[in-house]
Amino acid sequence: MILVGAICVVLWGIGWAMGTPIKQRWGMIAAVFFGVILAHLILPIAHPLRINTGGSWQVWALLAAFLAVIWMYRKGLRKLRVKVQPETVILDASMSDTELERYARHIVMPEIGGSGQMRLRQSGVLVIGAGGLGAPALQYLAAAGVGTIGIVDDDTVDATNLQRQVIHRDADIGRPKVDSATQALRDLNPYVTVKTYQQRLTADIAENLIADFDIVLDGTDNFETRYLVNQACVAQKKPLVCGALSQWEGQVSLFDPSRSGPCYQCVFPTAPAPEFAPSCAQVGVFAALPGVIGSLMAAEALKYVLGAGTPLLGRMAMHNVLDAETRVIKTKQRADCPICHPL
């Protein structure tokens, strides 16, 4: 038992040093227990491994069952406490009664509460692109009470944008998108600070700009910018939420190598040929699709700030609105990735 215990301690320590999530560390411990029990079942009685690990699989099975019961009991107890004991709402004295009323539907949720709403208020989210994906993401980030929202976009509003970029209005045609979006967000929630950057994101400003925010949402429509944003986020150890659209289908994922997830370039090592990745102007995009994917991007950012739920880390969600189907696939780091492998 001492040998197995030592192995478990070493695995836990390695996981802690590498920043592996606790859930995965417990998974490694469970794998050790399963391996020991399996060894006892298939190896001869006199085998040294069986002798050095207690000699009987029943002992390990009872120990594993005992630990599983404790784990289930603690998990159930936590859920019960959440249900029967409302969170003590600790709010900044400067939060007005109007704000309390505005965010009431958040504050009553056990996963958010008063402390979670304050975390949103103190957070900063950078949205790159105020177009189809950026429009709904920006609106929900502002509505949720994110304290500081940054918008990067060098484009102006065009009539063709209005079919899906719902943050802009007909009267905004010809106006810089950052100005139109800022006005819409301030009209929606005057308690949010909006920082605008009416310029194209370039390598000389990307890292310094991203360093000022907690999480980045990439709603751009070209691979050059996506790779640049990814590289800057990896360098600054900032999580990155990416979305993409084409006709009836969109995808969204969270990339964060600092939390054992892949980076964008792990999943998309090279940009596809132009004929395999046509733009929205060439093939079109269904009006409501950006709303679906952009909202999912906002949800991932809010969950990250709140520390709630299970993020799309190491996973990619793909939604087809034409067939009303959603698929989630696993993604993983590449050992030869030139961007995040050194981490």
Steps between C-alpha positions, in 0.01 A plus 500: 500500500790734571621458141159582353459792738838638394403470132175688566686777688753537216227514234308759700815710545583485129143599414516791743833621358362485144179679594284198415137547612411319824240292317769356270734436796233295673453317172868397507464374858194299400697351209770384745239328718342336196841383378587344838167316520539378141853377573372297795234343283724392211843435659595177681464498878877482556578788263722766669265781402210333679713424805627861518151644468321313775444163339125538459289701257208507746687739729554748217143464377366576850733799533396634156133453588549677833669799332228510232229513769680786676537688170132458411396602851709818489376587152138446601549702817640795304202495264260483795666793671473707184127429485410561864744774593475816288834666439580795719495788256816705537484800276712809463353796679509695173257260327176693485148373562441536127789265428378252758163496330660476154703191591241341730452198272872430526530558872232243587685228307715286734781472242526881477358682800622834624868408501480373142330818383781698661754287313325587174500867600875490567590307185617614159416326171656591166290434188688508171255573221165677537338308216275195485654318797609806693156662489305248713803423717542869586131542579487208742828590667365850564160375611667258744691783665860444388676805639734582212447401138758568232410512130755473220381566144620721216193459279195717436137393493379389156145432387588132446593469869151576628353163402685336794710754695217600730696746711503749211205696357409638159594850615852369580591425138838658431574540872798322663382172648673567832299824537171340403558204731607723788185707473286186499674361809469825693132516414463143622701534822640836614690327783745337258829663396571462128849544356527534123791435268416609146790327334604170354665271751869476415795313649651813654196573719333162549678377813488831687133543420402147599698522824249754635205257487404175672375312195486557123223425250607469138218569255717581200454351155857441381766249602784751510337688788390180673856368510626835624240515779578143600873564519450813712257322736742210549786742569290686758341181639152632429209270410363540149147430381482452122194481278455449128208501255412371157152496347297283742770374737718656766754385755634623832777388734707622794879488463727526804832308500576636848217277624610189309287574196608542138555832330327600178796400286505151656157441346560698180875466428479680166248718325293317240519595135262788413276273294438282806418791731293751303387819669144587601491743209562211263271230638270689738400441861159437657383807695438333837814283502739771631256558785524135603879472479571849631278432803688177566826693487367748757382210716848344500657832602247554779544143628876549503479819705248342739684169524167329434418184310716310254677711236555400138867441583635216291165481323338670202126545458361508146140602442306460175184711509364354176475151649476614866798282593785565741817293516783528751839359408816471707812701421850458640841660508753413232847411622649678198292819528738795450281733708408320822726192514778684689249556784 
